[in-house]
């Protein structure tokens, strides 16, 4: 394993070069600049002679940058490419990340941003042995239909599990065609799930951390693709691999999903320690629940892994918990009360309910749910 991080800089901006040199000076023996060159052709010659661990590549033309990244990685697939560019549009960021860049930094380089990027790259070269990798808990919150409050539960459960940073928690939106996690948290992520699947051959903990969006609650978020066509291209194999890597990185991975219990959802269910099936206490909801219980039974997932949640529960409802359990032949794991106004206000403000209204009965119920799953 190399004793220092070797870096090639392909850039002619004096300020950016000074930033890299400052990082080298601060890091002592940890970071070593092998060369600074002005052009891609010169850089390629250096790469072939020295095989640096990191290439910092300045891009001023998107199409050419994509081609240059692809060419480097086709020859040296372990090199980590950090792109610098003055363009801040999503077209540039996503285009270069999809080409294989592991980080996108604005030009000219800033020391703090560069230091963070180099630290992320460094994790590739110090892997944890397979036997030592902890396996985090994967919790999926699911209902095949929209409008059941599934995202509300997933978002707030993840915040509770993160508990201000005491646990490392990831929240993943796998409602591939109608996800709302970004709206519920009032975030505008630069990267999405498709940023990961487009680079699936390079997915590791370092790459995933570079594309996840940090939230003020101390959790990290990966949202659904922005475009429907991108969602259609995601495969079960890709999701299985991503969830596997996430479970090695985080103590808890909370997944919000819906739609059919097949395809990509099947991969999600198989990777989950708990599947929280979320329903409401009315006849259509219970009828649909019964259908999906049968499906889970046939797939072998029901026993011990699928937990029934009753959302928007009111004790004086026409259908009691006991009646529902008899009809379904399935125990209710937990109930979450109905506080419509508080929940809607938290969604409209983009602030998790457990943060905005910590004393509400819904917040208390979700806190209790997080305790039951620990």
DOKELUM-759958 format. One record per residue (C-alpha): x, y, z. Coordinates in pm, whole numbers, plus 50000, padded with zeros to 5 digits. Example, Ala and Ser with C-alpha at 12.3 -4.5 7.8 and 13.67 -1.06 7.14 Angstrom:
    east   north      up
   51230   49550   50780
   51367   49894   50714
This chain:
    east   north      up
   50000   50000   50000
   50144   50346   49911
   50275   50550   50205
   50158   50878   50045
   49883   51000   49814
   50044   51070   49475
   49881   51346   49272
   49912   51469   48914
   49777   51818   48844
   49660   51900   48490
   49591   52271   48519
   49759   52601   48431
   49583   52823   48684
   49840   52962   48932
   49589   52986   49218
   49479   52624   49182
   49839   52506   49165
   49923   52704   49481
   49626   52538   49656
   49753   52189   49574
   50103   52285   49685
   49964   52425   50010
   49785   52096   50075
   50107   51905   50013
   50293   52132   50255
   50028   52092   50526
   50006   51714   50492
   50377   51639   50521
   50440   51294   50374
   50071   51212   50323
   50030   51397   49991
   50292   51408   49716
   50263   51599   49387
   50433   51394   49114
   50394   51662   48847
   50207   51976   48739
   50137   52002   48364
   49945   52237   48136
   49781   51996   47892
   49605   51660   47880
   49868   51521   47642
   50145   51605   47887
   49938   51462   48171
   49879   51136   47989
   50253   51093   47944
   50308   51144   48318
   50027   50901   48404
   50183   50629   48189
   50520   50676   48362
   50413   50724   48727
   50051   50594   48761
   49947   50853   49023
   49667   50770   49262
   49484   51097   49193
   49455   51315   48883
   49328   51670   48934
   49195   51762   48591
   49081   52111   48495
   48800   52104   48236
   48689   52402   48029
   48498   52206   47763
   48237   51954   47875
   48254   51719   47577
   48632   51710   47578
   48639   51662   47956
   48409   51361   47935
   48632   51206   47668
   48950   51270   47868
   48811   51117   48185
   48690   50812   47995
   49026   50766   47827
   49223   50781   48154
   48993   50531   48324
   48997   50294   48027
   49372   50259   48078
   49402   50300   48456
   49074   50217   48626
   49204   50263   48981
   49301   50626   48932
   49067   50869   49108
   48991   51176   48899
   48899   51502   49069
   48756   51749   48817
   48785   52125   48854
   48569   52356   48645
   48427   52707   48659
   48087   52594   48532
   47835   52529   48813
   47542   52391   48610
   47398   52047   48679
   47466   51948   48317
   47839   51983   48376
   47842   51830   48724
   47636   51525   48628
   47806   51485   48290
   48156   51470   48435
   48053   51257   48734
   47886   51008   48503
   48200   50996   48295
   48383   50872   48603
   48506   51172   48804
   48497   51097   49175
   48458   51461   49281
   48366   51793   49118
   48533   52104   49260
   48484   52461   49148
   48774   52640   48980
   49003   52785   49104
   49053   52529   49378
   48982   52610   49742
   49197   52444   50007
   48918   52312   50232
   48726   52158   49941
   49039   51997   49802
   49139   51858   50141
   48796   51698   50186
   48812   51544   49838
   49160   51399   49896
   49050   51253   50230
   48761   51077   50054
   48995   50935   49792
   49230   50818   50064
   48970   50575   50196
   49004   50368   49878
   49366   50294   49964
   49294   50194   50323
   49014   49940   50286
   48867   49762   50585
   48914   49386   50574
   48602   49189   50487
   48595   49021   50827
   48609   49358   51003
   48338   49534   50804
   48035   49601   51023
   47698   49531   50869
   47451   49810   50928
   47080   49755   50967
   46872   49801   50650
   46516   49919   50722
   46269   49956   50435
   45944   50150   50478
   45698   50036   50215
   45348   50063   50080
   45264   49987   49716
   45042   50296   49690
   45114   50665   49739
   44941   50886   49993
   44981   50651   50290
   45241   50856   50477
   45526   50619   50397
   45776   50896   50320
   45680   51082   50639
   45762   50772   50841
   46088   50699   50655
   46220   51056   50682
   46140   51096   51050
   46258   50747   51140
   46594   50821   50979
   46624   51148   51174
   46548   50965   51500
   46804   50695   51429
   47069   50956   51344
   47002   51119   51683
   47220   51421   51623
   47514   51224   51492
   47533   50947   51752
   47467   50700   51470
   47572   50714   51106
   47248   50695   50909
   47166   50696   50537
   46822   50774   50393
   46761   50646   50039
   46464   50739   49820
   46381   50438   49605
   46042   50562   49495
   46205   50571   49155
   45922   50740   48965
   45761   50962   49230
   46004   51018   49516
   45948   51304   49761
   46231   51279   50013
   46411   51587   49875
   46090   51791   49909
   46022   51668   50261
   46373   51773   50367
   46389   52093   50159
   46713   51991   49992
   46829   52036   49635
   47087   51760   49583
   47358   51796   49321
   47374   51421   49272
   47106   51151   49278
   47078   50773   49268
   47146   50776   48894
   47481   50943   48965
   47570   50619   49141
   47419   50370   48895
   47584   50543   48599
   47918   50471   48768
   47828   50133   48917
   48163   49973   48828
   48337   50231   49045
   48098   50227   49340
   48271   50209   49677
   48236   50396   50005
   48447   50685   49883
   48240   50740   49570
   47905   50709   49748
   48001   50961   50017
   48099   51206   49743
   47748   51202   49593
   47531   51183   49905
   47371   51500   50042
   47436   51574   50411
   47135   51690   50614
   47133   51909   50923
   47003   51614   51127
   47342   51443   51073
   47210   51184   50828
   47313   51148   50462
   47057   51141   50181
   47050   50984   49835
   46745   51087   49633
   46566   50933   49338
   46677   51018   48979
   46559   51350   48841
   46443   51202   48511
   46199   50916   48454
   46417   50765   48182
   46705   50735   48428
   46479   50552   48676
   46382   50301   48408
   46746   50211   48351
   46818   50110   48713
   46855   49734   48763
   46810   49499   49057
   47180   49409   49040
   47280   49773   49074
   47055   49827   49375
   47176   49510   49547
   47535   49626   49512
   47460   49981   49629
   47269   49863   49936
   47548   49620   50021
   47807   49899   50014
   47580   50132   50214
   47527   49868   50484
   47904   49854   50532
   47927   50233   50561
   47631   50316   50785
   47490   50182   51110
   47138   50221   50966
   47016   50247   50608
   46653   50364   50583
   46487   50308   50245
   46164   50475   50134
   45994   50282   49855
   45661   50199   49692
   45516   50036   49384
   45498   49669   49294
   45663   49409   49517
   45876   49294   49225
   46172   49407   49014
   46390   49657   49197
   46175   49633   49509
   46245   49262   49527
   46616   49338   49551
   46543   49595   49821
   46331   49352   50024
   46590   49076   50004
   46857   49314   50134
   46641   49442   50422
   46661   49339   50786
   46316   49487   50843
   46037   49571   50600
   45791   49809   50763
   45469   49760   50571
   45274   50079   50625
   44894   50077   50601
   44588   50261   50727
   44276   50134   50903
   44012   50122   50632
   43870   49842   50422
   44061   49921   50098
   44386   49951   50293
   44335   49623   50478
   44226   49443   50161
   44543   49551   49986
   44748   49458   50292
   44606   49107   50284
   44713   49069   49921
   45067   49174   49997
   45091   48951   50304
   45022   48660   50071
   45293   48782   49836
   45545   48815   50118
   45455   48467   50245
   45518   48315   49903
   45855   48488   49875
   45962   48372   50221
   46007   48726   50355
   45718   48743   50600
   45860   48555   50894
   46050   48785   51128
   46127   49056   50875
   45801   49216   50768
   45647   49435   51039
   45300   49585   51010
   45266   49957   51082
   44927   50122   51115
   44954   50489   51025
   44700   50765   51102
   44556   50548   51376
   44261   50674   51580
   44144   50457   51874
   43776   50531   51800
   43791   50419   51438
   43526   50180   51304
   43790   49908   51266
   43987   49822   51579
   44341   49688   51594
   44206   49357   51721
   43963   49329   51429
   44238   49406   51179
   44469   49145   51333
   44196   48882   51307
   44123   48966   50944
   44490   48970   50847
   44605   48693   51081
   44903   48917   51146
   45007   49116   51451
   45036   49493   51435
   45394   49591   51520
   45333   49958   51597
   45076   50234   51551
   45130   50596   51457
   44848   50838   51546
   44675   51082   51317
   44787   51446   51345
   44720   51574   50997
   44788   51945   51053
   45128   51896   51217
   45241   51650   50951
   45132   51874   50662
   45301   52177   50819
   45628   51987   50856
   45611   51877   50490
   45535   52228   50365
   45823   52373   50567
   46063   52098   50464
   46146   52024   50828
   46109   51672   50975
   45817   51646   51214
   46035   51511   51498
   46243   51829   51470
   45961   52080   51415
   45714   51934   51665
   45909   51698   51895
   45624   51681   52148
   45355   51577   51901
   45206   51231   51942
   45328   51135   51594
   45684   51237   51679
   45673   51038   52001
   45539   50734   51816
   45818   50749   51558
   46079   50789   51831
   45935   50477   51992
   45947   50300   51655
   46318   50380   51625
   46373   50232   51971
   46187   49913   51880
   46413   49864   51577
   46746   49917   51753
